[in-house]
């Protein structure tokens, strides 16, 4: 019994010590490459075409560089907060990037995909995919 208790205590210590702050994991994920808008649904309607050709690079200093051949999109800003569950984008008001200027809930993220929904309009959903 003592061995079992010791083993469970050791397992708990390893599990707690091995946990990562979700925000740190998210920041590491979003700043680890370039991304494109795989899907953008506004109020349930597919508007992905608005972001065709846009490539987003999220930098650790809170800026987002945006590239699209033939255009000079603005530099944007991002901020993750609330323990990795919220994200703010700010690209100003010029469309189409202005549609992203808002606070978003981070629904899920993996090394190559992030899914958000807009807090002010929950039927507005954005999926980013790593290039």
CNS distance restraints for C-alpha pairs under 8 A (distance, minus, plus):
assign (resid   1 and name CA) (resid   5 and name CA) 6.29 0.50 0.50
assign (resid   2 and name CA) (resid   6 and name CA) 6.10 0.50 0.50
assign (resid   3 and name CA) (resid   7 and name CA) 5.97 0.50 0.50
assign (resid   4 and name CA) (resid   8 and name CA) 6.12 0.50 0.50
assign (resid   5 and name CA) (resid   9 and name CA) 6.09 0.50 0.50
assign (resid   6 and name CA) (resid  10 and name CA) 6.12 0.50 0.50
assign (resid   7 and name CA) (resid  11 and name CA) 6.07 0.50 0.50
assign (resid   8 and name CA) (resid  12 and name CA) 6.11 0.50 0.50
assign (resid   9 and name CA) (resid  13 and name CA) 6.26 0.50 0.50
assign (resid  10 and name CA) (resid  14 and name CA) 6.21 0.50 0.50
assign (resid  11 and name CA) (resid  15 and name CA) 6.07 0.50 0.50
assign (resid  12 and name CA) (resid  16 and name CA) 6.08 0.50 0.50
assign (resid  13 and name CA) (resid  17 and name CA) 5.95 0.50 0.50
assign (resid  14 and name CA) (resid  18 and name CA) 5.83 0.50 0.50
assign (resid  15 and name CA) (resid  19 and name CA) 6.27 0.50 0.50
assign (resid  20 and name CA) (resid  24 and name CA) 7.05 0.50 0.50
assign (resid  20 and name CA) (resid  25 and name CA) 6.82 0.50 0.50
assign (resid  21 and name CA) (resid  25 and name CA) 6.51 0.50 0.50
assign (resid  21 and name CA) (resid  83 and name CA) 7.05 0.50 0.50
assign (resid  21 and name CA) (resid  84 and name CA) 7.92 0.50 0.50
assign (resid  22 and name CA) (resid  26 and name CA) 6.12 0.50 0.50
assign (resid  22 and name CA) (resid  83 and name CA) 5.92 0.50 0.50
assign (resid  22 and name CA) (resid  84 and name CA) 5.17 0.50 0.50
assign (resid  22 and name CA) (resid  85 and name CA) 7.99 0.50 0.50
assign (resid  23 and name CA) (resid  27 and name CA) 6.05 0.50 0.50
assign (resid  23 and name CA) (resid  80 and name CA) 7.04 0.50 0.50
assign (resid  23 and name CA) (resid  81 and name CA) 7.01 0.50 0.50
assign (resid  23 and name CA) (resid  82 and name CA) 7.76 0.50 0.50
assign (resid  23 and name CA) (resid  83 and name CA) 4.86 0.50 0.50
assign (resid  23 and name CA) (resid  84 and name CA) 3.65 0.50 0.50
assign (resid  23 and name CA) (resid  85 and name CA) 7.43 0.50 0.50
assign (resid  24 and name CA) (resid  28 and name CA) 6.09 0.50 0.50
assign (resid  24 and name CA) (resid  84 and name CA) 7.37 0.50 0.50
assign (resid  25 and name CA) (resid  29 and name CA) 6.14 0.50 0.50
assign (resid  25 and name CA) (resid  84 and name CA) 7.94 0.50 0.50
assign (resid  26 and name CA) (resid  30 and name CA) 6.14 0.50 0.50
assign (resid  26 and name CA) (resid  84 and name CA) 6.15 0.50 0.50
assign (resid  26 and name CA) (resid 109 and name CA) 7.26 0.50 0.50
assign (resid  27 and name CA) (resid  31 and name CA) 6.01 0.50 0.50
assign (resid  27 and name CA) (resid  60 and name CA) 7.73 0.50 0.50
assign (resid  27 and name CA) (resid  80 and name CA) 7.36 0.50 0.50
assign (resid  28 and name CA) (resid  32 and name CA) 6.09 0.50 0.50
assign (resid  29 and name CA) (resid 109 and name CA) 7.98 0.50 0.50
assign (resid  29 and name CA) (resid 110 and name CA) 7.36 0.50 0.50
assign (resid  29 and name CA) (resid 111 and name CA) 5.77 0.50 0.50
assign (resid  29 and name CA) (resid 112 and name CA) 7.98 0.50 0.50
assign (resid  30 and name CA) (resid  58 and name CA) 6.26 0.50 0.50
assign (resid  31 and name CA) (resid  57 and name CA) 7.10 0.50 0.50
assign (resid  31 and name CA) (resid  58 and name CA) 5.04 0.50 0.50
assign (resid  31 and name CA) (resid  59 and name CA) 5.54 0.50 0.50
assign (resid  31 and name CA) (resid  60 and name CA) 6.30 0.50 0.50
assign (resid  33 and name CA) (resid  57 and name CA) 6.49 0.50 0.50
assign (resid  33 and name CA) (resid  58 and name CA) 7.70 0.50 0.50
assign (resid  33 and name CA) (resid 130 and name CA) 6.68 0.50 0.50
assign (resid  33 and name CA) (resid 131 and name CA) 7.39 0.50 0.50
assign (resid  34 and name CA) (resid  55 and name CA) 6.54 0.50 0.50
assign (resid  34 and name CA) (resid  56 and name CA) 5.58 0.50 0.50
assign (resid  34 and name CA) (resid  57 and name CA) 4.70 0.50 0.50
assign (resid  34 and name CA) (resid  58 and name CA) 7.36 0.50 0.50
assign (resid  34 and name CA) (resid 130 and name CA) 5.73 0.50 0.50
assign (resid  34 and name CA) (resid 131 and name CA) 5.76 0.50 0.50
assign (resid  35 and name CA) (resid  55 and name CA) 5.68 0.50 0.50
assign (resid  35 and name CA) (resid  56 and name CA) 5.04 0.50 0.50
assign (resid  35 and name CA) (resid  57 and name CA) 6.40 0.50 0.50
assign (resid  35 and name CA) (resid 128 and name CA) 6.01 0.50 0.50
assign (resid  35 and name CA) (resid 129 and name CA) 5.37 0.50 0.50
assign (resid  35 and name CA) (resid 130 and name CA) 4.33 0.50 0.50
assign (resid  35 and name CA) (resid 131 and name CA) 5.55 0.50 0.50
assign (resid  36 and name CA) (resid  53 and name CA) 7.75 0.50 0.50
assign (resid  36 and name CA) (resid  54 and name CA) 6.22 0.50 0.50
assign (resid  36 and name CA) (resid  55 and name CA) 5.00 0.50 0.50
assign (resid  36 and name CA) (resid  56 and name CA) 6.15 0.50 0.50
assign (resid  36 and name CA) (resid 128 and name CA) 5.53 0.50 0.50
assign (resid  36 and name CA) (resid 129 and name CA) 5.52 0.50 0.50
assign (resid  36 and name CA) (resid 130 and name CA) 6.49 0.50 0.50
assign (resid  36 and name CA) (resid 131 and name CA) 6.85 0.50 0.50
assign (resid  37 and name CA) (resid  48 and name CA) 7.08 0.50 0.50
assign (resid  37 and name CA) (resid  51 and name CA) 6.33 0.50 0.50
assign (resid  37 and name CA) (resid  52 and name CA) 7.50 0.50 0.50
assign (resid  37 and name CA) (resid  54 and name CA) 7.43 0.50 0.50
assign (resid  37 and name CA) (resid  55 and name CA) 7.85 0.50 0.50
assign (resid  37 and name CA) (resid 126 and name CA) 7.07 0.50 0.50
assign (resid  37 and name CA) (resid 127 and name CA) 5.91 0.50 0.50
assign (resid  37 and name CA) (resid 128 and name CA) 4.65 0.50 0.50
assign (resid  37 and name CA) (resid 129 and name CA) 6.41 0.50 0.50
assign (resid  38 and name CA) (resid  48 and name CA) 7.08 0.50 0.50
assign (resid  38 and name CA) (resid 126 and name CA) 7.83 0.50 0.50
assign (resid  38 and name CA) (resid 127 and name CA) 5.53 0.50 0.50
assign (resid  38 and name CA) (resid 128 and name CA) 5.51 0.50 0.50
assign (resid  38 and name CA) (resid 129 and name CA) 5.86 0.50 0.50
assign (resid  39 and name CA) (resid  46 and name CA) 7.51 0.50 0.50
assign (resid  39 and name CA) (resid  47 and name CA) 7.67 0.50 0.50
assign (resid  39 and name CA) (resid  48 and name CA) 5.05 0.50 0.50
assign (resid  39 and name CA) (resid 125 and name CA) 7.75 0.50 0.50
assign (resid  39 and name CA) (resid 126 and name CA) 5.77 0.50 0.50
assign (resid  39 and name CA) (resid 127 and name CA) 5.10 0.50 0.50
assign (resid  39 and name CA) (resid 128 and name CA) 7.18 0.50 0.50
assign (resid  40 and name CA) (resid  46 and name CA) 6.13 0.50 0.50
assign (resid  40 and name CA) (resid  47 and name CA) 5.46 0.50 0.50
assign (resid  40 and name CA) (resid  48 and name CA) 4.52 0.50 0.50
assign (resid  40 and name CA) (resid 124 and name CA) 7.35 0.50 0.50
assign (resid  40 and name CA) (resid 125 and name CA) 5.71 0.50 0.50
assign (resid  40 and name CA) (resid 126 and name CA) 4.59 0.50 0.50
assign (resid  40 and name CA) (resid 127 and name CA) 6.50 0.50 0.50
assign (resid  41 and name CA) (resid  45 and name CA) 5.17 0.50 0.50
assign (resid  41 and name CA) (resid  46 and name CA) 4.50 0.50 0.50
assign (resid  41 and name CA) (resid  47 and name CA) 5.52 0.50 0.50
assign (resid  41 and name CA) (resid  48 and name CA) 6.75 0.50 0.50
assign (resid  41 and name CA) (resid 123 and name CA) 7.41 0.50 0.50
assign (resid  41 and name CA) (resid 124 and name CA) 5.32 0.50 0.50
assign (resid  41 and name CA) (resid 125 and name CA) 5.12 0.50 0.50
assign (resid  41 and name CA) (resid 126 and name CA) 6.56 0.50 0.50
assign (resid  42 and name CA) (resid  46 and name CA) 6.55 0.50 0.50
assign (resid  42 and name CA) (resid  47 and name CA) 6.54 0.50 0.50
assign (resid  42 and name CA) (resid 123 and name CA) 6.33 0.50 0.50
assign (resid  42 and name CA) (resid 124 and name CA) 4.20 0.50 0.50
assign (resid  42 and name CA) (resid 125 and name CA) 6.54 0.50 0.50
assign (resid  43 and name CA) (resid 121 and name CA) 7.30 0.50 0.50
assign (resid  43 and name CA) (resid 122 and name CA) 7.82 0.50 0.50
assign (resid  43 and name CA) (resid 123 and name CA) 4.62 0.50 0.50
assign (resid  43 and name CA) (resid 124 and name CA) 5.18 0.50 0.50
assign (resid  44 and name CA) (resid 123 and name CA) 5.68 0.50 0.50
assign (resid  44 and name CA) (resid 124 and name CA) 6.65 0.50 0.50
assign (resid  48 and name CA) (resid  52 and name CA) 6.92 0.50 0.50
assign (resid  50 and name CA) (resid  96 and name CA) 6.19 0.50 0.50
assign (resid  51 and name CA) (resid  96 and name CA) 7.14 0.50 0.50
assign (resid  51 and name CA) (resid  97 and name CA) 7.96 0.50 0.50
assign (resid  53 and name CA) (resid  67 and name CA) 7.98 0.50 0.50
assign (resid  53 and name CA) (resid  68 and name CA) 5.45 0.50 0.50
assign (resid  53 and name CA) (resid  69 and name CA) 7.11 0.50 0.50
assign (resid  54 and name CA) (resid  66 and name CA) 6.58 0.50 0.50
assign (resid  54 and name CA) (resid  67 and name CA) 5.66 0.50 0.50
assign (resid  54 and name CA) (resid  68 and name CA) 4.74 0.50 0.50
assign (resid  55 and name CA) (resid  66 and name CA) 5.59 0.50 0.50
assign (resid  55 and name CA) (resid  67 and name CA) 5.13 0.50 0.50
assign (resid  55 and name CA) (resid  68 and name CA) 6.39 0.50 0.50
assign (resid  56 and name CA) (resid  64 and name CA) 6.44 0.50 0.50
assign (resid  56 and name CA) (resid  65 and name CA) 5.85 0.50 0.50
assign (resid  56 and name CA) (resid  66 and name CA) 4.76 0.50 0.50
assign (resid  56 and name CA) (resid  67 and name CA) 6.67 0.50 0.50
assign (resid  57 and name CA) (resid  64 and name CA) 5.47 0.50 0.50
assign (resid  57 and name CA) (resid  65 and name CA) 5.19 0.50 0.50
assign (resid  57 and name CA) (resid  66 and name CA) 6.51 0.50 0.50
assign (resid  58 and name CA) (resid  62 and name CA) 7.12 0.50 0.50
assign (resid  58 and name CA) (resid  63 and name CA) 6.17 0.50 0.50
assign (resid  58 and name CA) (resid  64 and name CA) 4.51 0.50 0.50
assign (resid  58 and name CA) (resid  65 and name CA) 6.63 0.50 0.50
assign (resid  58 and name CA) (resid  78 and name CA) 7.63 0.50 0.50
assign (resid  59 and name CA) (resid  63 and name CA) 5.46 0.50 0.50
assign (resid  59 and name CA) (resid  64 and name CA) 6.00 0.50 0.50
assign (resid  59 and name CA) (resid  65 and name CA) 7.78 0.50 0.50
assign (resid  62 and name CA) (resid  77 and name CA) 5.54 0.50 0.50
assign (resid  62 and name CA) (resid  78 and name CA) 5.14 0.50 0.50
assign (resid  62 and name CA) (resid  79 and name CA) 6.09 0.50 0.50
assign (resid  63 and name CA) (resid  75 and name CA) 6.86 0.50 0.50
assign (resid  63 and name CA) (resid  76 and name CA) 5.67 0.50 0.50
assign (resid  63 and name CA) (resid  77 and name CA) 4.31 0.50 0.50
assign (resid  63 and name CA) (resid  78 and name CA) 6.00 0.50 0.50
assign (resid  64 and name CA) (resid  75 and name CA) 5.76 0.50 0.50
assign (resid  64 and name CA) (resid  76 and name CA) 4.74 0.50 0.50
assign (resid  64 and name CA) (resid  77 and name CA) 5.36 0.50 0.50
assign (resid  64 and name CA) (resid  78 and name CA) 6.68 0.50 0.50
assign (resid  65 and name CA) (resid  74 and name CA) 7.64 0.50 0.50
assign (resid  65 and name CA) (resid  75 and name CA) 5.08 0.50 0.50
assign (resid  65 and name CA) (resid  76 and name CA) 6.43 0.50 0.50
assign (resid  66 and name CA) (resid  73 and name CA) 6.02 0.50 0.50
assign (resid  66 and name CA) (resid  74 and name CA) 6.85 0.50 0.50
assign (resid  66 and name CA) (resid  75 and name CA) 6.19 0.50 0.50
assign (resid  66 and name CA) (resid  76 and name CA) 7.47 0.50 0.50
assign (resid  67 and name CA) (resid  71 and name CA) 7.66 0.50 0.50
assign (resid  67 and name CA) (resid  72 and name CA) 7.18 0.50 0.50
assign (resid  67 and name CA) (resid  73 and name CA) 6.54 0.50 0.50
assign (resid  68 and name CA) (resid  72 and name CA) 7.17 0.50 0.50
assign (resid  68 and name CA) (resid  73 and name CA) 7.16 0.50 0.50
assign (resid  74 and name CA) (resid  91 and name CA) 6.79 0.50 0.50
assign (resid  75 and name CA) (resid  91 and name CA) 6.89 0.50 0.50
assign (resid  76 and name CA) (resid  89 and name CA) 7.18 0.50 0.50
assign (resid  76 and name CA) (resid  90 and name CA) 5.54 0.50 0.50
assign (resid  76 and name CA) (resid  91 and name CA) 4.50 0.50 0.50
assign (resid  76 and name CA) (resid  92 and name CA) 7.61 0.50 0.50
assign (resid  77 and name CA) (resid  88 and name CA) 7.96 0.50 0.50
assign (resid  77 and name CA) (resid  89 and name CA) 5.79 0.50 0.50
assign (resid  77 and name CA) (resid  90 and name CA) 5.07 0.50 0.50
assign (resid  77 and name CA) (resid  91 and name CA) 6.59 0.50 0.50
assign (resid  78 and name CA) (resid  87 and name CA) 6.93 0.50 0.50
assign (resid  78 and name CA) (resid  88 and name CA) 5.40 0.50 0.50
assign (resid  78 and name CA) (resid  89 and name CA) 4.65 0.50 0.50
assign (resid  78 and name CA) (resid  90 and name CA) 6.38 0.50 0.50
assign (resid  79 and name CA) (resid  87 and name CA) 5.58 0.50 0.50
assign (resid  79 and name CA) (resid  88 and name CA) 5.13 0.50 0.50
assign (resid  79 and name CA) (resid  89 and name CA) 6.86 0.50 0.50
assign (resid  80 and name CA) (resid  84 and name CA) 6.07 0.50 0.50
assign (resid  80 and name CA) (resid  85 and name CA) 7.58 0.50 0.50
assign (resid  80 and name CA) (resid  86 and name CA) 5.76 0.50 0.50
assign (resid  80 and name CA) (resid  87 and name CA) 4.44 0.50 0.50
assign (resid  80 and name CA) (resid  88 and name CA) 6.50 0.50 0.50
assign (resid  81 and name CA) (resid  85 and name CA) 6.64 0.50 0.50
assign (resid  81 and name CA) (resid  86 and name CA) 5.36 0.50 0.50
assign (resid  81 and name CA) (resid  87 and name CA) 6.28 0.50 0.50
assign (resid  82 and name CA) (resid  86 and name CA) 5.79 0.50 0.50
assign (resid  84 and name CA) (resid 106 and name CA) 7.28 0.50 0.50
assign (resid  85 and name CA) (resid 105 and name CA) 5.84 0.50 0.50
assign (resid  85 and name CA) (resid 106 and name CA) 5.02 0.50 0.50
assign (resid  85 and name CA) (resid 107 and name CA) 7.39 0.50 0.50
assign (resid  86 and name CA) (resid 103 and name CA) 6.94 0.50 0.50
assign (resid  86 and name CA) (resid 104 and name CA) 5.71 0.50 0.50
assign (resid  86 and name CA) (resid 105 and name CA) 4.63 0.50 0.50
assign (resid  86 and name CA) (resid 106 and name CA) 5.50 0.50 0.50
assign (resid  87 and name CA) (resid 103 and name CA) 5.71 0.50 0.50
assign (resid  87 and name CA) (resid 104 and name CA) 5.09 0.50 0.50
assign (resid  87 and name CA) (resid 105 and name CA) 6.29 0.50 0.50
assign (resid  87 and name CA) (resid 106 and name CA) 6.69 0.50 0.50
assign (resid  88 and name CA) (resid 101 and name CA) 7.25 0.50 0.50
assign (resid  88 and name CA) (resid 102 and name CA) 5.76 0.50 0.50
assign (resid  88 and name CA) (resid 103 and name CA) 4.38 0.50 0.50
assign (resid  88 and name CA) (resid 104 and name CA) 6.06 0.50 0.50
assign (resid  89 and name CA) (resid 100 and name CA) 6.18 0.50 0.50
assign (resid  89 and name CA) (resid 101 and name CA) 4.88 0.50 0.50
assign (resid  89 and name CA) (resid 102 and name CA) 5.63 0.50 0.50
assign (resid  89 and name CA) (resid 103 and name CA) 6.55 0.50 0.50
assign (resid  89 and name CA) (resid 104 and name CA) 7.86 0.50 0.50
assign (resid  90 and name CA) (resid  98 and name CA) 7.54 0.50 0.50
assign (resid  90 and name CA) (resid 100 and name CA) 7.11 0.50 0.50
assign (resid  90 and name CA) (resid 101 and name CA) 4.42 0.50 0.50
assign (resid  90 and name CA) (resid 102 and name CA) 6.69 0.50 0.50
assign (resid  91 and name CA) (resid  97 and name CA) 5.86 0.50 0.50
assign (resid  91 and name CA) (resid  98 and name CA) 5.51 0.50 0.50
assign (resid  91 and name CA) (resid 100 and name CA) 7.03 0.50 0.50
assign (resid  91 and name CA) (resid 101 and name CA) 5.57 0.50 0.50
assign (resid  92 and name CA) (resid  97 and name CA) 7.55 0.50 0.50
assign (resid  92 and name CA) (resid  98 and name CA) 5.44 0.50 0.50
assign (resid  92 and name CA) (resid 101 and name CA) 6.52 0.50 0.50
assign (resid  93 and name CA) (resid  97 and name CA) 7.32 0.50 0.50
assign (resid  93 and name CA) (resid  98 and name CA) 4.18 0.50 0.50
assign (resid  93 and name CA) (resid  99 and name CA) 7.43 0.50 0.50
assign (resid  93 and name CA) (resid 101 and name CA) 7.26 0.50 0.50
assign (resid  94 and name CA) (resid  98 and name CA) 4.94 0.50 0.50
assign (resid  95 and name CA) (resid  99 and name CA) 6.34 0.50 0.50
assign (resid  96 and name CA) (resid 100 and name CA) 7.82 0.50 0.50
assign (resid  97 and name CA) (resid 101 and name CA) 7.15 0.50 0.50
assign (resid 102 and name CA) (resid 118 and name CA) 7.10 0.50 0.50
assign (resid 102 and name CA) (resid 119 and name CA) 7.94 0.50 0.50
assign (resid 102 and name CA) (resid 120 and name CA) 7.82 0.50 0.50
assign (resid 103 and name CA) (resid 118 and name CA) 6.19 0.50 0.50
assign (resid 103 and name CA) (resid 119 and name CA) 5.96 0.50 0.50
assign (resid 103 and name CA) (resid 120 and name CA) 7.47 0.50 0.50
assign (resid 104 and name CA) (resid 116 and name CA) 5.93 0.50 0.50
assign (resid 104 and name CA) (resid 117 and name CA) 5.47 0.50 0.50
assign (resid 104 and name CA) (resid 118 and name CA) 4.36 0.50 0.50
assign (resid 104 and name CA) (resid 119 and name CA) 5.35 0.50 0.50
assign (resid 105 and name CA) (resid 116 and name CA) 5.40 0.50 0.50
assign (resid 105 and name CA) (resid 117 and name CA) 5.36 0.50 0.50
assign (resid 105 and name CA) (resid 118 and name CA) 6.21 0.50 0.50
assign (resid 105 and name CA) (resid 119 and name CA) 6.19 0.50 0.50
assign (resid 106 and name CA) (resid 114 and name CA) 7.50 0.50 0.50
assign (resid 106 and name CA) (resid 115 and name CA) 6.23 0.50 0.50
assign (resid 106 and name CA) (resid 116 and name CA) 4.68 0.50 0.50
assign (resid 106 and name CA) (resid 117 and name CA) 6.93 0.50 0.50
assign (resid 107 and name CA) (resid 114 and name CA) 7.72 0.50 0.50
assign (resid 107 and name CA) (resid 115 and name CA) 5.46 0.50 0.50
assign (resid 107 and name CA) (resid 116 and name CA) 5.24 0.50 0.50
assign (resid 107 and name CA) (resid 117 and name CA) 6.95 0.50 0.50
assign (resid 108 and name CA) (resid 114 and name CA) 5.84 0.50 0.50
assign (resid 108 and name CA) (resid 115 and name CA) 5.33 0.50 0.50
assign (resid 108 and name CA) (resid 116 and name CA) 7.23 0.50 0.50
assign (resid 109 and name CA) (resid 113 and name CA) 5.70 0.50 0.50
assign (resid 109 and name CA) (resid 114 and name CA) 4.22 0.50 0.50
assign (resid 109 and name CA) (resid 115 and name CA) 6.27 0.50 0.50
assign (resid 110 and name CA) (resid 114 and name CA) 6.27 0.50 0.50
assign (resid 111 and name CA) (resid 130 and name CA) 7.85 0.50 0.50
assign (resid 112 and name CA) (resid 129 and name CA) 5.62 0.50 0.50
assign (resid 112 and name CA) (resid 130 and name CA) 4.76 0.50 0.50
assign (resid 112 and name CA) (resid 131 and name CA) 7.89 0.50 0.50
assign (resid 113 and name CA) (resid 127 and name CA) 7.02 0.50 0.50
assign (resid 113 and name CA) (resid 128 and name CA) 5.63 0.50 0.50
assign (resid 113 and name CA) (resid 129 and name CA) 4.49 0.50 0.50
assign (resid 113 and name CA) (resid 130 and name CA) 6.17 0.50 0.50
assign (resid 114 and name CA) (resid 127 and name CA) 5.67 0.50 0.50
assign (resid 114 and name CA) (resid 128 and name CA) 5.15 0.50 0.50
assign (resid 114 and name CA) (resid 129 and name CA) 6.58 0.50 0.50
assign (resid 115 and name CA) (resid 125 and name CA) 7.36 0.50 0.50
assign (resid 115 and name CA) (resid 126 and name CA) 5.87 0.50 0.50
assign (resid 115 and name CA) (resid 127 and name CA) 4.49 0.50 0.50
assign (resid 115 and name CA) (resid 128 and name CA) 6.46 0.50 0.50
assign (resid 116 and name CA) (resid 125 and name CA) 5.71 0.50 0.50
assign (resid 116 and name CA) (resid 126 and name CA) 5.19 0.50 0.50
assign (resid 116 and name CA) (resid 127 and name CA) 6.38 0.50 0.50
assign (resid 117 and name CA) (resid 121 and name CA) 7.69 0.50 0.50
assign (resid 117 and name CA) (resid 122 and name CA) 5.60 0.50 0.50
assign (resid 117 and name CA) (resid 123 and name CA) 7.02 0.50 0.50
assign (resid 117 and name CA) (resid 124 and name CA) 5.66 0.50 0.50
assign (resid 117 and name CA) (resid 125 and name CA) 4.33 0.50 0.50
assign (resid 117 and name CA) (resid 126 and name CA) 6.23 0.50 0.50
assign (resid 118 and name CA) (resid 122 and name CA) 5.13 0.50 0.50
assign (resid 118 and name CA) (resid 123 and name CA) 7.34 0.50 0.50
assign (resid 118 and name CA) (resid 124 and name CA) 5.51 0.50 0.50
assign (resid 118 and name CA) (resid 125 and name CA) 6.37 0.50 0.50
